Amino acid sequence: MAIPIRKFDAVIVGAGGAGMRASLQLAEAGFKVAVLSKVFPTRSHTVAAQGGIGAALANMGEDSWLWHMYDTIKGSDYLGDQDAIEFMCRMAPEVVYELEHFGMPFDRNQDGTVYQRPFGGHSQDFGARPVQRSCCAADRTGHAMLHTLYQRNVRANTHFFVEWMALDLIRDASGQVLGVSALEMESGEPYVFQARAVLFATGGAGRIYAASTNAYINTGDGLGMAARAGIPLEDMEFWQFHPTGVAGAGVLITEAVRGEGGYLLNKNGERFMERYAPTMKDLASRDVVSRAMATEIKEGRGCGPEADHVLLKLDHLGAALIESKLPGIREIARKFANVDPVTDPIPVVPTVHYQMGGIPTNYHGEVVAPAGGDPEAVVPGFYAAGECACASVHGANRLGTNSLTDLLVFGKASGDRVIGFLRQNPGHKDLPKDAAERTLARLERLQNQTGGENVYQVANDMRRTMQAHCGVFRFPDLLAEGVSRIREIAQRAARTEIRDKSRVFNTARIEALELDNLIEVARASMVSADARKESRGAHDRADHHQRDDVNWLKHSLWFKDGDRLEYKPVHLKPLTAATFEPKVRTY
Ligand SMILES: Cc1cc2nc3c(=O)[nH]c(=O)nc-3n(C[C@H](O)[C@H](O)[C@H](O)COP(=O)(O)OP(=O)(O)OC[C@H]3O[C@@H](n4cnc5c(N)ncnc54)[C@H](O)[C@@H]3O)c2cc1C
């Protein structure tokens, strides 16, 4: 079947914060850039980000990029690459000021500077006391950021393809990336996007779990496409559970609530975080707070008739502060928990929120994979940024506000790197003859499959398996059983059937194609988690309680082919600063 081809200098898959920051670099430099998105750009999941962007602006007191760097490395439980972390923390103030100059409506102090609030794990003077580092627009920071970036991209003539779903990565025999195949959702027609460079900014994959703060579109498409094209996925065992999802609903209550002075209570009315983290208390890093909450619930100090949640108290902040700084939270609490936080505490539980792992990149946003004895050989023409990428700045646990920083810093840096590559590689290489073969085979299978299983049922079994076998606390028997279950479910996912075979805006087909990606992410996560025999950051094993730097201070690389695992060293050498040596992590 002949398939129409569209030609661009660069194609970016994803119109969230990372994708639009990268496209802005390219469009402003005069390149012809296409941005594909499953949804209208300002509906990308970045819109949901609430609490803020981490940057050491020092508007509220003393601060420095070095303290930010220390906090990020400690937060990552020493698995983060220190060169990438230094790069991010040094660049953070610059990209925030740029955003301000693009028109971002930040909250302000009396003197006109950007207001900053405290956030978990961020400190002054290498952990001595909490610092105010999160630059925010009330509790709608992502919303303001996404609209600012979209308007700026429209001004720069970025070419958006809205409601287009990228399906597969196109590589030639040498491994160079030459484009993507994609489905126009409205017509149901497949296309090839030929490009000299491809950048993935497809966001997270939190939908592999049953209880998640993530939107339905967060199906890990970039990771699935990369895995099918032979690229490994890095550190997929590390999934962040955010401490405060609304009990029963999963919707996020931002850490900014605790930053502004809210705190957690167990059924005895005890502020239990004082026991687990005497210095940072409720503002300890997320893995620490989530485990403390899970422990309180497990030991019978949970609240409610089922003793299955704890309470987030903020009524003492007063109605005026809640209305001005946390208006979105008041609305969420009323709608999803049926409580008004001005008078009553919000019932909360840890909920899956963020993937620390992803497509391996260096700090320029170039995708890297083992080749010819080099564990980090650059894959020519391929870039990734944002939550789908693993730079790795978050290591085993991300600090709140560092994802938006990551999007801005690495979105811009990868855009710059693509520009350099385009200047050195002026012509398009020929597409391989079988460029669209994998995609057409996937579409044809779905069209012709009979006697297959329902997509929703298979996806639901995957979500339940991830939730039960790979949660906040991990047990060896459950992990081992989880691996065989997820493999079985992957086989079922390859035989799903859709009843509706129509072409025009067929959401059943789209969900089936998304499941192909989700299942790769789920397999990668379960297999990597089962293999890592230590506890580090968000990965907490009952049979190996301690961090084991001798054997496990290394990144996992999962390959789809045969569920194979390889490992590569952590970059312990920063760009200019001295190494932060691994030590015991207390808050
Ligand atoms: C509720 C919530 C609150 C948060 N609050 C904060 C916060 O305050 N501070 C912070 O630092 N972090 C926060 N985070 C994390 C942060 O928001 C995300 O990590 C970040 O926004 C992800 O941005 P992104 O650009 O990588 O992806 P996204 O914004 O998720 O965008 C992904 C894009 O990829 C597109 N896409 C995906 N697959 C395909 C495909 N196959 N074809 C075409 N397009 C595709 C989507 O349409 C979308 O445009 C929060 C997360 C959640 C869930």
The ligand as a MOL file (V3000), in Angstrom:
LIG
                    3D

  0  0  0     0  0            999 V3000
M  V30 BEGIN CTAB
M  V30 COUNTS 53 58 0 0 0
M  V30 BEGIN ATOM
M  V30 1 C -1.3840 16.1870 38.3860 0
M  V30 2 C 0.0710 16.4560 38.1540 0
M  V30 3 C 0.6800 17.5710 38.7140 0
M  V30 4 C 2.0290 17.8330 38.5050 0
M  V30 5 N 2.6020 18.9410 39.0570 0
M  V30 6 C 3.9110 19.1970 38.8160 0
M  V30 7 C 4.5390 20.3830 39.3380 0
M  V30 8 O 3.9170 21.2090 39.9800 0
M  V30 9 N 5.8630 20.5640 39.0710 0
M  V30 10 C 6.5940 19.6820 38.3400 0
M  V30 11 O 7.7890 19.9070 38.1320 0
M  V30 12 N 6.0080 18.5650 37.8180 0
M  V30 13 C 4.7000 18.3180 38.0310 0
M  V30 14 N 4.1310 17.1900 37.5000 0
M  V30 15 C 4.8780 16.3930 36.5320 0
M  V30 16 C 4.9010 17.1350 35.1940 0
M  V30 17 O 3.7160 17.8530 35.0240 0
M  V30 18 C 5.0560 16.1950 34.0090 0
M  V30 19 O 6.1350 15.3290 34.2350 0
M  V30 20 C 5.3380 17.0050 32.7520 0
M  V30 21 O 4.3720 18.0080 32.5760 0
M  V30 22 C 5.4060 16.1330 31.5110 0
M  V30 23 O 5.6070 16.9950 30.4060 0
M  V30 24 P 5.9850 16.4460 28.9770 0
M  V30 25 O 6.1610 17.6190 28.0760 0
M  V30 26 O 7.1010 15.4860 29.0820 0
M  V30 27 O 4.7000 15.6030 28.5460 0
M  V30 28 P 3.1550 15.9900 28.4710 0
M  V30 29 O 2.8490 17.3470 28.9160 0
M  V30 30 O 2.4320 14.8440 29.0950 0
M  V30 31 O 2.8930 15.9680 26.9230 0
M  V30 32 C 2.9540 14.7830 26.1620 0
M  V30 33 C 2.5770 15.1400 24.7520 0
M  V30 34 O 2.8260 14.0140 23.9110 0
M  V30 35 C 1.7280 13.8200 23.0690 0
M  V30 36 N 1.7450 12.4160 22.6560 0
M  V30 37 C 1.9060 11.3250 23.4270 0
M  V30 38 N 1.9060 10.2250 22.6640 0
M  V30 39 C 1.7660 10.6390 21.3820 0
M  V30 40 C 1.6850 9.9900 20.1320 0
M  V30 41 N 1.7630 8.6530 20.0160 0
M  V30 42 N 1.5090 10.7310 19.0170 0
M  V30 43 C 1.4060 12.0790 19.0780 0
M  V30 44 N 1.4750 12.7480 20.2600 0
M  V30 45 C 1.6510 12.0250 21.3770 0
M  V30 46 C 0.5300 14.2550 23.8810 0
M  V30 47 O -0.5630 14.5480 23.0390 0
M  V30 48 C 1.1180 15.5070 24.5430 0
M  V30 49 O 1.0420 16.5870 23.6550 0
M  V30 50 C 2.7870 16.9330 37.7220 0
M  V30 51 C 2.1830 15.8070 37.1690 0
M  V30 52 C 0.8360 15.5530 37.4030 0
M  V30 53 C 0.2450 14.3040 36.8480 0
M  V30 END ATOM
M  V30 BEGIN BOND
M  V30 1 1 1 2
M  V30 2 1 2 3
M  V30 3 2 2 52
M  V30 4 2 3 4
M  V30 5 1 4 5
M  V30 6 1 4 50
M  V30 7 2 5 6
M  V30 8 1 6 7
M  V30 9 1 6 13
M  V30 10 2 7 8
M  V30 11 1 7 9
M  V30 12 1 9 10
M  V30 13 2 10 11
M  V30 14 1 10 12
M  V30 15 2 12 13
M  V30 16 1 13 14
M  V30 17 1 14 15
M  V30 18 1 14 50
M  V30 19 1 15 16
M  V30 20 1 16 17
M  V30 21 1 16 18
M  V30 22 1 18 19
M  V30 23 1 18 20
M  V30 24 1 20 21
M  V30 25 1 20 22
M  V30 26 1 22 23
M  V30 27 1 23 24
M  V30 28 2 24 25
M  V30 29 1 24 26
M  V30 30 1 24 27
M  V30 31 1 27 28
M  V30 32 2 28 29
M  V30 33 1 28 30
M  V30 34 1 28 31
M  V30 35 1 31 32
M  V30 36 1 32 33
M  V30 37 1 33 34
M  V30 38 1 33 48
M  V30 39 1 34 35
M  V30 40 1 35 36
M  V30 41 1 35 46
M  V30 42 1 36 37
M  V30 43 1 36 45
M  V30 44 2 37 38
M  V30 45 1 38 39
M  V30 46 1 39 40
M  V30 47 2 39 45
M  V30 48 1 40 41
M  V30 49 2 40 42
M  V30 50 1 42 43
M  V30 51 2 43 44
M  V30 52 1 44 45
M  V30 53 1 46 47
M  V30 54 1 46 48
M  V30 55 1 48 49
M  V30 56 2 50 51
M  V30 57 1 51 52
M  V30 58 1 52 53
M  V30 END BOND
M  V30 END CTAB
M  END
